[in-house]
Amino acid sequence: MIHLKNYKLTNNITVGQLLSWISNPTEESKSHILKLIEHRIENRYLKHIKPNYVDSGFLIMAICCFIIETIQSFKEGEEDTHGKGRKIFQDFFNSNSEIFPGFGEISDDFYWLIRCGILHQSETKNGWRILRNGKLLNTKEYSINAR
């Protein structure tokens, strides 16, 4: 079994290196940690939803839900979001209202009917639709533009 500190997070970075950056919070170590987070989000999520790469609004929205939960849990220092998902999405949409106008007001519906529906039952609930055109959020027609 591989010793955890030698476990590779990327081709060049081990858990041991990450732990040393965390225990020594200099500007350089913070920069290394931010680059690691950027690498993780880019390679796990963003590169898969680039324009003309994925033509599924449903898949794009599923990945967006992963990103929201990841970023907000990092921001709040949560190691595990079990039982905290609803609050994670509320906090994310409320703190990013300029980018996602109107989502704070529907954060509970978004969490339960879109995020949980997509990730647990592979469908949205209560008539919500994921489109690839139109307004970002249309609460009258229960639609979200995944692009």
Order of alpha helices (4+ residues) and beta strands (2+ residues): alpha-alpha-alpha-alpha-beta-beta-beta
